[in-house]
Amino acid sequence: MIRLADEWKDYAVVATGDGYKLERWGEIFLLRPDPQVIWKAQRDLFADPRIHAVYHRSEKGGGSWEYRKPLPESWNITYKELTFRIKPMGFKHTGLFPEQAVNWERTSSLVKNAGRLVKVLNLFAYTGGASVALAKAGAEVTHVDAAKGMVERAGENARLTGISSGIRYIVDDCKKFVLRELRRGNRYDAVVMDPPSYGRGPGGEMWKIEDELFPFVTLCAELLSDDPLFFLINSYTTGLQPTVLSNILSLALKGKRGKIEAYEVGLPSEEGIPLPCGAGGIFTHE
């Protein structure tokens, strides 16, 4: 099952094919590589006259932007009540994953309907899409990421959305932070994590998802309060199926009453072809 983030107005996938996706970010059009797009393009995407910039991959790794039209250093887009700063960065990123609106909607609804203050731990939290959405819904969020620049961007997104409190920002290795929270006796009602396939922490700590994810989720499960609301895992690792996330949650949260769902996350396109963008798995309390 695929869940599509189909309520965007400031963002759209215009067309896909030949390893690329043409996107509209507000009034800016970007053409970026996508490893999932292995089908033939229905037209020449590179010839689209609206394109402001194209990201070209390098055979040596990484890549660079080709600018075809004047482009602001950054600009804002909105999703309902949320506002985000968009900025083309190295390795094709823009600072936001629009498909995650699917998960923002689900978890925000859980927070709003909880009838109590919900403490959320957001790990590998990047530029704070989930943190901003959950804080806007009324949660008390602890935002953790090892990259100082990304945490600063999260704070900027929160301010753009009008959030001045409710988010605690932590620059740290996620595993080290979780271990410290366990020693302190701190507990959370919900956990969100978006672990990378590979990563290196600020102290050189190595992360390889197939080796680290299950023990890390098991560790994080110890941080849950006696009445947990949800536990969400996002994954962009190619080949990691939604059922893997379901199995990990089932084993790591064994004994906790609730239900587990796993699904693909994706985006609709203007040409009618859905674009798969990753996997999600969520435990929700019964």
C-alpha positions, 0 to 999 in steps of 0.5 A: 500500500502506498500513501500519497502526500496529495494535499500540497499546493506549493509543491508538485511533482510535474513529471518523471522518467529516465532517472529524474523528477521535475518538481515545482517548489513554489514558483521554482522548478528543479530537475533532480535525480531519483533512484526510483525512477527507472522508467522511460520519460514521456517527454524530454524533461531536460528541455522544459523551459521552466527549469531554474536548476538541474542537479547533475550527478558525478561519476566520482560521487556527489554532483553539482547544480547547473543554474539555467535561470536566476535563482534565489539563495533560498525561498519559502513554501507552505503546507497548510499552517506550516512554512519551510525554507527551501535551499538547494544544497549539496547532494541534490537536497533542498532541505525538505522531503514533501512526501513526509506530509503523510506522516505529519498528518497522521502523527499530528492528528494523534497528538491533537486527539490525545487529550494530554500533553504529548512528549515527542522525541524526534531522532535524525530530525534533519531540518525539522519537518516533523518537529514543526508539524508536531509542535504546531499540533501541541506536542512538546518536541525534543529535536536531535540531529548530529548536524549543527547546520540542519538543527539551525535550519529546523529552528528557522522553519519553526520561527517561520511557522510562528513557533517560538516554544515547544521544541528543544534542539539538541546537536548530538549523536542520536544513540549517545543522546538516547543512552543519556536520556535512559540514564537520566530516567527521562521518558517520551510518549512518542518517538519519530526517527528517520535513520540514514542508510549510512552515517557518521556522528560528530565523534566519528561514530559509524551507522549502517542501517542493516546492522544498527536499526533493530538494536537502536529501535529496541533501545529507544523503546525503553524510553517510551512512557507507560502510555505511549502514543506512537512510534514512527520509523521512516526509511529511504534505504533502497531495498528496505521493505515496509514489512521490515519496519513492521517486523522491527516494531513488532519485536522491539515493542513486544508486550506493548498494546497497540497496532502496527502499520507499514506502508510506502510513502509517495507523491502524486505527479501531474502526469498521473504516475505515483512516485514512491519515495520510501517506507514508513512503519508506525506503532499506535497505542490502542 
